[in-house]
Amino acid sequence: MEKRSVTIARHRTSIALEPEFWAELERLAAVGGQSLASLIADVDRDRGDRANLASALRVHVLARAVADRVMPAG
C-alpha cells in the first residue's frame, strides 16, 4: 500500500492505494488533461456517500478499464 495526501474540496485527506492503482490514476489524469488531484476530486464528488474514497477510486479505475476493453480508444 502507498499512502498519499491530497487536497480536495479545500481539505487535506490521505488515501492508501496499491501502487498499481496510483499509476493508473496518474495515467488517466494525464490522458484526460487534468491533475491527479482534480481527477480524485471528480471521483470524490461523484461517489456521494456510497463508498469510501479509496474504494471509489479503485472502482473508477476498474470501470475505465472495462470501458476501454469494450470500446478501445483509437
N, C-alpha and C positions, 0 to 999 in steps of 0.2 A: 504494500500500500504506500502511496505517496500522498502526503498531506500538503495542500497549498491553501494560502489565504488569498481571498479576492474581495473586492468591494462591489457590492450590488445593492441597488436602492439606497445608496449612501450609508451603508453599514458594512463592516468587515465580517466575513464569515470564513470558516475553514472547511475545506472539503477533502475527504480522503477517497481516492480512487486508485485503481491499479494503473501502473504506468502506461499500459496499452490504451486505456480509455483516455488518459490525458493526451497522449499522442494523437489519437483520432479526433478528439475535440479541437486540438490545435489545428489539425489539418482541415476540419470542417469550417472553422472560423476563417482560416486563410482563403479557402475556396469561396466562402461567402463574402469575402472582403470586409470582415469585421474582426475586432479584437476578441481574444478569448473571453475577457470579462463581459463583453457585450453579448456574446453567444450564451454564456452562463446566465446573464440577466434575462435574456429572452426565454430560456428554458424555465427559469425560476418564475417568471411572470405567467407562463402558460400552464405550469403544473398546478396552480391553485393550492388547495390543501390536500391533494390526493396522495402525495408521496414525499419522502424527504428528498432534499436536493440531489444528493449523491445518486440515489435510485433513479430520479428523474433524468439525470444526465446519462446514466447507463442506458436507460430506455430510449432516450433521444438518439444515442449512437447506434443502437440496435435498429431502431426504426429507419434511420437514414441508410444503414447497410442493406436492409431488406428492400427499401425503395430503390436503391441503386441496382440491386440484383434484378428486380422486376423490370425496371426501366433504366438500363445503363446510360450513363452520360456519353455524349458524343454522337 
